Amino acid sequence: MNVTQVSVCFVQASTIGFLAKSNQPYLKTVVTIGPIDPNIINTLVEQKKEVISWDDFIKRANGISKPYPELEAQHPLTLVFTSGTTGEPKAAIQSHLNFTSTIALFEHQDHFAFTQDDVYLSYLPLPHTFERIVHLAALSGGSEINYYSGNIQNIARDIQRCKPTYFCGVPRIFNRFYEGIQTQINSLPPEIQQKFEYALATKINYYRATGKTTHDQLDEAFIKTKAILGGRQRIIITGAAPISPKILEYLKVTFCCQIIEGYGQTETSAASFLTDYNDPLCGHIGGPTISQEFKLISVPEMDYLVDQIIDGQKKIRGEVCLRGPSIIKSYFNNIQATKETINEEGWICTGDIGEIIDGAVKLIDRKKNLFKLSQGEYVSPEKIENCYLRVKGISEIVVFGDSLSNYCVSVIVPEQTFLKQWATEYNIEGDHQQLCQNKTLRDHVLKLAIEQGKQDKLNGFEQIKNVYLESRPFMQVGILTETMKMQRHKARQNYQDIIKFLYSEI
């Protein structure tokens, strides 16, 4: 509110307390929605704020007639704050052109257009660009929008109530679906498990060969897994963070539905890249949408070049840069950040490192989160994390480094099902939290991670040397944004004592 210097605010009981405590200096008028504690109202009045109810606001507006302003494409539509993964959030000025050019892709991309037969479940945060654009696209197509109950823990119940045909989510949600299916399958009698695994393997091979997620005979084995999303889903979109290719392929087959992987940023109006509808390959973000063009630029300090030979093969790798009508022109009241992000030709440098493979872009690294170890080597935590996330049983991970040390450590959220299996193998008893604290199980997870790192040819200084098992999801810990992106500065603050312990234990 200080950045935007907003003078009028519409609030309800759950948020008005914040206004009273913070005493926003630029705020002049507060419009209240629903019943409000009189003590809070008195506090705002003492702060010389005008407080009026929604009903009084409407009464004041009656009889006031003003002509609609003549709008142009480049006129500001809204301010949307970035996630703040690397620092303070910035207010992106998004224009009418930014939004309309992105909404247009839903009409022109195969299978993406909303229709009057579609049902959409809204549960992602509306302050973020992607959810707002999906709303507008759904409304333009005459679709039905259902709003979730307000508690993400009840999302499964909300899904069953509305049975969406169009579902958007983030990897954390899909990881939960995957873990839930795995838990159910593991609880079945061995002979039924074998039948399911056979059907799964057969259908995965069919999907890889054809790109199709439905099969007339095999889908009988997936009636219950398909019903997890209500049974009517025709298209699913995942974005905001990378998703495990293994999990993505698994859910495509068990949900009997195509899952499109997307990539974008607040500054690019959410959707910049999308995978093709029938593409059987996972682990990439496809190609650019109709409203953007892209290029890769070399990053010599990270040894990523747009024209280099590695192991006898030509590689095209570099920082992803985007330009087009859906790209913002500037941040609000932040000239310095604008200059650092958007150049004079309108190109925005995303900070993500991409590689062109088989005509698609694969994100392989992150430029902005490098840290230097004591021996002078630069390390990309995203590269290491994406490697270790391939380990069956690792749900979430964050890697830390220290300029005074020559190795990395990490905090890992294990999948409960696998942690229990490992505990059984080692004859270890205890609840989930106790198992996470067990040194033997910590060492087991560390061993699995290092083995995966060797397979992916991580350098020795990139391999973690110690691990802490977190019993809670990172969202509950409070180190993710609302769109499930890691806030590394918060993660380091939250785990600073644990990081010290991990280094001291080695």
N, C-alpha and C positions, 0 to 999 in steps of 0.2 A: 504493500500500500504506500510505503514511502517512495518507492521508485516511480510509481504511476501518479502519485500525489492526488489520489482519488478523493473527491469531496462528498460523494453520495454513496451510501452502501445499503444494500438490502440484506437483512440477516434474520435468522430464526434463533430459537432458544439455545440450540447447541453451539452456536458460534458467537453470540452477542457478548458473552463473558470475556472473550479475547479482546474485543474492541474496548470494553470498559477498563480492562487491566493495562492495555498497551497505550491508551490515550493517544490515538493517532493524530498527529499535528495538523494534517491537511483535511481531515474529515470534518464536515460541517453538518451533514444531515444523515440520520439513520432511520431507515424505513423498516419497521419490524413486521415479521410474518408469524402469526400465531401468538399464543400467550407468552408473555415475557415477565420475568421476575421484576417486581416494582423497584427493588433495591438497585438492580442493575440500571434500570431506566434513570433513577435518581442520580446515580454516579455519572452517567453520560450527560445529564442536564447540568450537573456541577462542572463538567468539563466544557460547558458552553456548546454542547452539541444539540441540535434540534432533533427530537425523537417523535416520529409520527407512525401510526399504524398503517398497515396496507389498505384497510378500508378508507381511512382518511385520505390517503394518497390518491386513491381512485376518485373520491369525491372532489378533491381539488382539481383533478384532471378533467372532470366533466365540464363540457362547454368550452374547453380550450381547443382551438383548431389551428393547426399550423401545417403549411404545405410540406409535402415530402421533399427532402433535399435532392437535388440532381446529383446522382452518384456517377463516378467514373471508375473504370476497372482498377486503377492504381490507388484509389482512396482507401484509407485504413478501414478494416472491418473489425478487427479485434486485436488485443494484446494477449499473447500466449507465452507463459514463462517456460524456459527450458528446464530440463530435469535437475540441473545442478549437480551432475555426476562428478565434475572436476572443480567445483567452486560455487560461488553465489549464482543462483539462477538469473538469467537475463530475459528481458521482455522483448520477444520477437514481434515486430509490427507486421501482421498478416493482412493482406489486402483482399478485396473482393476477387481479384484475378487469381490470387494464390489459391483460394478455396475452390472457385468454380473450375479452374483448370485441373485440380485434383479430383473433384467430383466427377468430371467428364470421363475419367478413366473407367469408372464403374459401368458407364454406358458402352464404352468401346472395347473393353477387355473381355475376351471370351468367358462366358459363364458368370461374369461378375455382376451384371445388371440386376438391380432389385426389381421385383415385380409385386403386383397386388396379392400374390399367393405366398409371399415370403413373410416369415416371422423372425424378428431379430430380438435377442436378449441383450439388453444394455447393462453392463456391470463395470466396465472399465471407466476410469475417471474422466468425467466430462470436461474438466479444465484443460485436458490435453487434446492436441489437434486431431489425432487419429479418430478418437471416439466422436468428436463433433462432426467430422467430415462424413463418417459412416452414418450418423444420424441424418444429415442432410441428404445423402445419397438414398437412404431408405425412404425418407419422406418424399423425395422427388419421384421415386418409383411406386409410391402408394402402398408401401409395406407397413406391416404392423410392428410396433416397437413395444416390448415389454421391459419394465425396469425391475432389477433384482431387489431383494428384500432389504438390502443395506448391509448384510453381513456376509462376507465372502466365504465364510465357513459353511454357509447354507446354500452355496451356489448349485450343488447337485439337486437339492429340492426345488430350487427356482427353475432349473432346466426342465425337470419333469413336469412342472406346472404349465409351461408355455410350449415345450417341445419345439425349439427353434429350427428353422431351415437354414439360417445363416448365422454362423457362430464365429466370433473373433476372440482371440485370447493371447496370452503371453506364455512363454515356455514353462514358467512355474506352475501354471494351471494345468498344462498338458502333462507335466511331470507327475502331478498328483493323480491324474487320470491313469497314467501308465502304472504307477505304483499300486493304485487300487485294483487294476485288472490283474497285475502280478500276484497280489495278495489273494484275490479270489481264486485264481487258477491253482496256486500252491495249496489251497485248502481242500481241493477236490481229491477224490480217490485217484490213485496212480494210473489206473487204466483210462480214466476220463482225461487226465492230464496228458497222457500220451496221444490220445485222439486229437485233443486241441492242438498240441505242438505239431502234430503231423499236418493238420489243416492249415496251421499258421505258416509252416515252412513251405507248403505247396503253394499257398496263395501269395506269399512273398515272391517266390520264383515267377509266378504268373504276372504279378505286378511289375517286377523288374523287366520282364519281357515285353509287356504290352502297355504299361502305364495306366492300366485300369484298376480301380479299387473295388469293383463289384464282380461277382462270379456267381452264375446261376446255381451251381451245386455247392460250392465251398462256403457260401455265405450263411448256410444253415448253422454252421459252427459258431457264427459270430452274431447271432440274434441278440444275445444278452449284452455283449460288449457294444454293439451298435446302439442299444437302448439307453446306454449311459448318457448320451447326448439327446435323448428323446426319441430317436429312431427316424426322425424326418430330415436330418441334416443333409443338405445338398452341396454345401461348400463351407470350408473352415479356413480361417486366416490366422497365422501366427506371426508375431513380430515383436519389436522392442528389444529383443536380445536373441542371441544364437540359441538354437534348439539342437539337441543331440540328433544326428542323422538316424541313429538306430531307433530312437524313440519316435521320431517323425514317421519313419517307414512303418513301424509297428502299429502306430495309431491309424495311419491311412488304411491299413489292411483290416484292423479290428473294428474301426468305426465305419468301414465300407464307404468312405467318402474322401474326396480329394482335399488335401490340406495345402494351402498356398503359403509359402514363406515370403514375407515382405521385409523391406528395409527402408528406413527413412529417418528423418530428424524433424524436430519442431521447425527448424529453419527452412526445411524443404516441403513443408505442409504434409508431413507424414509419409506419403507413399512415393518412393523414388525407384525402387526395384521390386519386381514380382516374378516369382517362378511361373512357368507355363502350367496350364491346367493339367495336362497329361504327361508331364515330365516325370519319368520314373527315377531320376537321380535326385538324391538328397544331399544336403550339406553345402548348398550354394544359395544365392539370392536372385538368380535369374538375370533378366535384362532390365533396362530402364523403361519406365512407364512413358506414355505418350506425351506427357507434359515436361519431360526433362531430357537433357543430353548429358553425357558424362565423359570424363577422360581420366586416365591415370597419369600421375606425375611421379618421377623418380624421387626416392628418399635415400640418398647415398649414405647418410649416417647410420641407417638401419640395413644397408646392403639390399635395398629393394629398388630395382631398376626396371624400366619399361622395356629394355632390350638387353637381356643377359643370357648367358649359357650356363646351365647348371647340370652336371652329370650328362653332358652331351645333348641336353634338350633346351630349346629356347623357352624362356619364361618371360611373361609380360606381367610385371608386378609394380605397384606403386600406390600412392595415396589417391583415394577416390575423390574426384571433384565433380560438382554438379552445377548445371545452369539451366534456366528455363522459366516459364511463366509462374510456376508454383514456388519459386525461390524468393524469400523475403529480400527486401532492399536494405533494411537496417534494423538495428535494435533501438528500443525506445530510450532516449537520453543516455546513450552509451556509444559515443563516437569511436572510442578506442577499441572496444570489442568488435564493432562493425568493421573497422579497418583490418583487424587481425583475422577476421573470418571470411569476409567477402571482398574480392579484389575489384578493380575498376572495370573489368570486363564482365562482371556479374557472376564469376565463378565462386562457389563456396567450397572451401576445403574441409572435408568432413572429419579428418583425423583418423579415418579408418583405412587400413591397408588392404587392397584387393588384388586378386590375381584372376586373369582371364583363363578359364579352363573350359574347353569344349563349347565355346560360344556363350558361356555364362560367367558371372562374376562371383568369386568366392572370397569372403572376408577371412583374412589369415592373421591379421595383427591389428594393433591399435597404436597410433603414433604418439598420442598425448599422454599416455600413462607410463612412459618409460621411467625406470629408476636405475641408478648406477650402483654396482657392488664395489667393494673395497679394492678389487683388482682392476677396476676401470671398465669392466664389461657392462654394457647396457642390457637391461632385461625388460621384456614385455610381459607383464603378468597375464594379459589376455591369451597370448600364445600358449603359455603353460597351462592356464585354466582350461582352454578348449581341448588341449591334449588329455588332461586328466579326467575331464567330463566323459570321455569315452569309456572309462572304467565302469563296468557293471557294478552298481552299488553306491557310486558317488552321485549324489543329487545336486549339490551346490558346492562351490569352492571359491575362495579368495586367497590370492598369493601375496605375500609381503616380502620386501627386501629391505636391506639396511646398508647404507654407504660405509658403515664400519665393519661389515661382515662380508664374507665372500660366498655366501650361499643364501637360499630362500627358504622360507617356512610358509605354512598355509593353515587355514581353517577350513575344514570340510564338514558339510552336512551329509551324513550317510543315509541311504535309504533304509528304513527300519526293517523291512523284510530281509534284506541281505545281512544287516548287522546281526539279526537274530540267528540267521543261518551260520554265520561265522562264529558266533558265541557258542552255538551247539557243537561245532567242530572242535572247539578248544575247551569244551566242558565248563563254560563260564556262565554263571547265573546272575540275574539282576534285571531291573527295569531298564528302559531305554536310556535314561540319563546315566545310570550306573555303568551300562555297557560302553557309552561314549567316553567315559573317564578311564576305562580299563586300558592299561599300557599295552597289553598283548594285542588287543584289537586295534589300537592306534598304530602299532607297528605293522600289523597285517595290512591295513589300508595304505600305509606308507609304502610297503613292499609292492602292492598292486599298482600304485601310482608310478613308482619308479620303473616298473616293468613296462607300463604303457609308454612312459617317456622314452625308454630305450627303443621301443618299436617305432615311435614317431621321430626318432633321431634328435631328441633334445640334447643340447650341449650339457656337459657336466655341471657347469655353473647355473644352468636353468633348472636342474632337478632339485626338488625340495628335499630338505634334510630332516625335517621334523613336521609333525602334524598334530593339530588339536581337533577333536571331533565335537562339533556343535550339535546339541540335542534338539535345538529349535530351528525352524526355517529362517532364512535371513530376513524375510519380511517381518516376522515376529520380533527378531532382534532389533529391527529398525534401521538397517543399513542399505535398504533398497528404496528407490523412488517408487511412486505409485505405478509406474510402468515397468517395474521389476528390474531396473537398471542399478548396477552397483554404484554406491556413493563411496568411493575409496577413501576420501578424507574422513568420513564418518566411521567407516569400517576400521581404519587405523586407530581412531580415537577410542572406539568401543573395545577393541581387542589389544590395546597397548600393553596391558599387564600380561596378557597371555602371550603376546609376541616376545616380550622380555623373557618369560618363562621358557618358551620354546627354544630360544637361542641359548639360554643358560643350561638347558637340559642336554644339549648335544655334547 
